[in-house]
Amino acid sequence: AGIVRLDNTLILLTTLKKGGLTAGSHYEDHFLGPDRMQWQSQTQTRRDSQIGRMLSGTDNQARFHLFVRNGKLRNGKAATFLYCGQPEFEGWEGEKPITVTWRLPAPVPDHLRPGLGIAG
C-alpha cells in the first residue's frame, strides 16, 4: 500500500519508477528539486475525504512521514526506502488522484540525488 494510516499519522511509501507494479498504480511521483516533491494520491482519494483533509493540512492533528525509493527491486530483492522526513504541504491540484506538492524538511543528500532523478 502506498499510504499506511496509523490514527492521525500517514506513512507515505513512494516508488518513483513504477515498472513492474500493478495496473492502476502508475502515479506521477517525482522530485521537483532537492527539497521539493510532486506526489499523487491513490486514484480513489478526494479532497473532501478524510485522507484528503489530512493531506491538505486542514486537520492540524495529521502528521506525515515520507519514504521514497527509486524502484521496486534492487538486485532482485525488495528495494529499501529512503526516509525523507515529515514533508510540509505546499499545494495540490486535481481530484482522484490528487497531485500534491511537498516541501521536504531537508534537501536529499548530494550522493543520493542521481539515483532518485534529482538534478542539481
Backbone bond lengths (Angstrom), bond angles and torsions (degrees), N, CA, C in turn:
res aa  C-N    CA-C-N  psi(-1)  N-CA   C-N-CA  omega(-1)  CA-C   N-CA-C  phi
1 A - - - 1.458 - - 1.516 109.50 -
2 G 1.332 117.29 138.97 1.454 121.71 179.80 1.517 113.37 -78.81
3 I 1.340 116.35 -20.58 1.455 121.22 177.48 1.523 107.88 -129.58
4 V 1.318 115.38 127.18 1.454 120.53 173.65 1.521 106.46 -116.58
5 R 1.325 115.85 125.16 1.466 119.98 -178.77 1.517 109.96 -104.45
6 L 1.314 116.00 127.21 1.460 123.69 174.69 1.514 106.73 -124.69
7 D 1.332 116.68 96.58 1.460 122.46 -175.45 1.525 110.35 54.65
8 N 1.345 118.37 -113.16 1.471 122.05 -178.88 1.522 112.94 -97.77
9 T 1.316 116.70 16.69 1.457 121.21 -179.83 1.516 109.74 -115.73
10 L 1.340 116.00 132.04 1.458 121.51 174.02 1.522 108.67 -108.69
11 I 1.315 116.25 126.51 1.459 122.72 173.23 1.521 105.26 -98.75
12 L 1.326 116.97 116.75 1.467 122.61 -178.07 1.520 108.12 -101.88
13 L 1.328 116.71 113.68 1.461 123.00 -179.42 1.523 107.79 -106.48
14 T 1.330 116.21 111.13 1.461 121.49 -170.58 1.520 111.51 -118.19
15 T 1.341 116.35 125.23 1.458 123.11 173.38 1.523 106.89 -106.50
16 L 1.329 117.25 120.59 1.463 120.94 -175.19 1.524 112.67 -72.48
17 K 1.330 117.88 -50.03 1.471 121.64 179.77 1.512 107.31 -95.45
18 K 1.321 116.08 113.65 1.455 121.53 -170.03 1.518 114.62 -88.72
19 G 1.326 119.57 2.61 1.460 121.26 -178.64 1.519 111.87 -48.69
20 G 1.336 116.09 130.70 1.453 120.43 177.76 1.519 114.62 86.61
21 L 1.330 118.37 -5.79 1.462 119.44 177.17 1.525 108.91 -84.09
22 T 1.305 117.56 160.44 1.451 122.59 -175.94 1.528 111.81 -64.17
23 A 1.324 114.94 154.79 1.467 120.71 177.50 1.523 109.08 -58.98
24 G 1.322 115.98 143.03 1.454 119.97 179.79 1.513 113.13 90.55
25 S 1.330 116.95 -2.84 1.469 119.35 -179.74 1.524 110.70 -115.95
26 H 1.323 117.18 28.12 1.463 121.98 -178.21 1.526 109.77 -98.13
27 Y 1.304 115.38 71.91 1.448 121.60 -179.21 1.512 109.50 -82.63
28 E 1.320 116.57 152.49 1.451 121.75 -177.43 1.514 110.24 -92.27
29 D 1.314 115.37 77.03 1.460 122.47 179.63 1.522 108.47 -101.68
30 H 1.323 116.67 128.56 1.466 120.05 176.19 1.527 109.57 -164.54
31 F 1.317 114.51 160.00 1.458 120.38 177.25 1.522 109.44 -79.96
32 L 1.323 116.24 138.58 1.466 123.23 175.09 1.521 110.10 -94.82
33 G 1.307 116.78 -13.63 1.460 125.12 -179.50 1.514 107.55 177.26
34 P 1.316 117.95 -179.34 1.464 121.04 -177.40 1.523 114.62 -61.47
35 D 1.341 117.18 -23.01 1.467 119.16 -178.21 1.530 113.49 -128.33
36 R 1.348 116.28 19.32 1.469 120.36 178.59 1.524 109.50 -138.08
37 M 1.326 114.90 146.32 1.457 119.80 -178.10 1.518 111.19 -143.02
38 Q 1.326 115.00 143.50 1.462 121.68 169.87 1.515 106.84 -100.56
39 W 1.317 115.92 130.38 1.463 122.30 -176.67 1.518 108.93 -136.13
40 Q 1.330 117.61 139.98 1.460 120.40 178.11 1.516 110.78 -112.28
41 S 1.326 114.15 138.46 1.462 121.20 177.47 1.527 109.85 -72.05
42 Q 1.298 115.94 173.72 1.453 120.85 172.92 1.522 108.95 -65.70
43 T 1.321 116.99 154.83 1.466 121.12 -171.46 1.525 114.15 -64.21
44 Q 1.320 118.42 -21.11 1.464 119.73 -179.88 1.532 112.86 -88.77
45 T 1.340 118.64 -5.23 1.466 121.07 -174.63 1.522 111.91 -77.71
46 R 1.328 115.31 127.67 1.463 122.78 176.31 1.523 109.01 -109.76
47 R 1.322 115.69 156.14 1.463 120.85 179.39 1.520 112.17 -61.72
48 D 1.341 117.26 -34.98 1.455 119.71 -176.96 1.533 113.17 -88.55
49 S 1.340 117.66 4.54 1.466 120.64 176.12 1.531 109.29 -79.18
50 Q 1.308 116.65 168.35 1.464 119.97 179.40 1.530 110.98 -61.07
51 I 1.325 117.55 -43.72 1.474 120.64 177.82 1.526 109.37 -63.36
52 G 1.334 118.08 -42.72 1.464 121.67 178.65 1.519 112.09 -58.33
53 R 1.331 116.42 -45.31 1.475 120.02 178.98 1.530 110.57 -65.00
54 M 1.324 116.66 -36.71 1.468 119.75 177.78 1.528 109.90 -64.59
55 L 1.336 116.59 -43.86 1.466 121.06 -179.09 1.521 112.25 -61.20
56 S 1.322 117.00 -38.31 1.464 121.35 -174.51 1.520 113.80 -76.65
57 G 1.324 116.86 -14.63 1.455 119.52 -178.20 1.513 113.10 89.33
58 T 1.343 118.73 1.24 1.460 119.66 177.96 1.529 111.41 -71.68
59 D 1.330 115.97 -18.49 1.466 121.28 173.03 1.530 106.31 -97.25
60 N 1.352 117.63 98.38 1.477 120.00 -174.17 1.523 113.25 -67.91
61 Q 1.305 117.83 -10.44 1.466 120.31 177.25 1.530 111.51 -84.31
62 A 1.338 116.71 -15.29 1.464 121.05 -175.17 1.524 112.01 -71.77
63 R 1.311 115.68 140.38 1.468 123.43 176.07 1.518 108.08 -129.23
64 F 1.326 116.83 150.24 1.458 122.64 179.84 1.508 109.25 -127.48
65 H 1.301 115.15 148.72 1.462 121.97 171.28 1.521 105.17 -133.96
66 L 1.322 116.15 122.16 1.462 122.12 -175.67 1.530 110.49 -103.58
67 F 1.331 114.78 126.11 1.457 122.77 175.48 1.523 107.37 -121.23
68 V 1.339 117.27 135.97 1.464 122.05 -176.23 1.524 109.31 -132.53
69 R 1.325 115.33 143.21 1.467 121.10 169.96 1.518 107.41 -138.38
70 N 1.326 115.97 154.51 1.454 120.46 -176.80 1.520 111.09 -70.91
71 G 1.320 117.67 -48.73 1.460 122.20 -178.74 1.510 110.56 -140.76
72 K 1.310 115.59 172.07 1.463 120.93 -177.19 1.526 112.35 -70.39
73 L 1.335 116.41 -37.88 1.462 120.76 -176.40 1.520 111.98 -119.28
74 R 1.318 114.92 150.76 1.466 122.25 172.98 1.516 106.48 -141.14
75 N 1.328 115.71 118.68 1.470 121.90 -176.39 1.524 111.90 55.03
76 G 1.338 116.55 39.92 1.447 121.85 176.69 1.520 115.71 78.44
77 K 1.308 117.35 0.53 1.464 121.32 179.70 1.528 109.56 -120.40
78 A 1.329 115.88 164.13 1.468 119.73 178.58 1.527 109.68 -58.11
79 A 1.312 115.86 128.17 1.468 120.93 179.47 1.527 109.81 -72.64
80 T 1.309 115.17 148.51 1.464 120.04 177.66 1.530 109.70 -82.49
81 F 1.309 115.48 157.72 1.454 122.18 178.20 1.523 109.72 -98.09
82 L 1.326 116.28 146.39 1.459 124.05 173.77 1.527 107.45 -95.44
83 Y 1.311 117.44 126.80 1.465 120.65 178.21 1.527 108.61 -79.10
84 C 1.325 116.19 122.62 1.475 122.11 -178.74 1.523 112.62 -105.09
85 G 1.314 117.90 8.72 1.454 121.20 175.87 1.512 113.50 87.58
86 Q 1.327 114.28 -160.50 1.459 122.31 -179.90 1.524 107.89 -101.54
87 P 1.338 117.31 99.35 1.460 119.74 -176.60 1.522 112.11 -70.80
88 E 1.323 114.54 156.93 1.463 122.06 177.35 1.525 108.85 -103.70
89 F 1.309 116.60 131.64 1.464 122.95 179.03 1.529 108.99 -66.36
90 E 1.351 117.07 127.77 1.469 121.59 175.60 1.523 112.07 -106.47
91 G 1.319 116.24 -36.20 1.458 119.13 -178.74 1.516 110.45 176.08
92 W 1.336 115.21 172.89 1.455 119.71 178.59 1.507 111.29 -150.31
93 E 1.347 115.03 161.17 1.461 123.32 178.62 1.520 108.15 -141.19
94 G 1.301 115.54 152.84 1.450 120.86 170.73 1.516 115.43 76.89
95 E 1.312 112.69 -173.50 1.460 122.06 -174.78 1.524 107.12 -156.86
96 K 1.312 117.25 133.92 1.462 123.33 174.76 1.521 112.90 50.12
97 P 1.293 124.72 62.07 1.463 126.39 10.39 1.524 112.68 -91.47
98 I 1.323 114.50 166.21 1.461 122.85 174.25 1.526 107.09 -98.43
99 T 1.318 116.78 131.52 1.461 121.15 175.99 1.529 107.57 -97.19
100 V 1.323 116.03 117.17 1.463 122.47 -175.98 1.528 109.26 -109.31
101 T 1.333 116.02 141.10 1.457 121.23 171.50 1.524 107.32 -106.35
102 W 1.325 115.63 126.31 1.468 123.19 -179.50 1.520 110.68 -113.07
103 R 1.318 116.59 145.88 1.466 122.45 168.55 1.519 105.72 -106.88
104 L 1.328 115.89 126.59 1.459 120.81 -179.73 1.525 110.08 -80.22
105 P 1.322 118.19 151.14 1.461 120.48 -179.61 1.523 112.93 -67.87
106 A 1.336 116.86 -22.27 1.475 121.88 177.98 1.523 107.88 -150.52
107 P 1.329 117.75 147.63 1.464 120.00 178.04 1.529 111.08 -63.54
108 V 1.328 115.70 149.11 1.459 121.12 173.75 1.536 107.08 -62.94
109 P 1.330 118.48 134.57 1.469 120.74 179.94 1.534 112.05 -56.26
110 D 1.323 115.61 144.81 1.466 122.31 -176.86 1.525 112.95 -49.52
111 H 1.306 118.08 -45.10 1.472 120.77 -173.75 1.532 113.07 -69.86
112 L 1.322 118.44 -15.40 1.468 121.68 178.90 1.528 112.72 -96.64
113 R 1.309 117.35 -14.07 1.466 121.37 -173.83 1.528 114.09 -62.07
114 P 1.346 120.41 -47.17 1.462 118.67 -178.64 1.532 112.47 -58.35
115 G 1.302 118.73 -40.70 1.458 122.25 -178.67 1.523 113.60 -69.02
116 L 1.326 116.74 -17.97 1.464 120.88 179.22 1.539 111.94 -106.12
117 G 1.328 115.66 7.22 1.469 120.01 177.40 1.507 113.92 73.53
118 I 1.332 117.22 28.04 1.459 120.88 -179.42 1.525 109.26 -98.20
119 A 1.323 116.61 119.68 1.460 121.00 177.50 1.523 109.63 -84.15
120 G 1.318 115.43 149.20 1.453 120.51 173.92 1.454 112.56 73.87
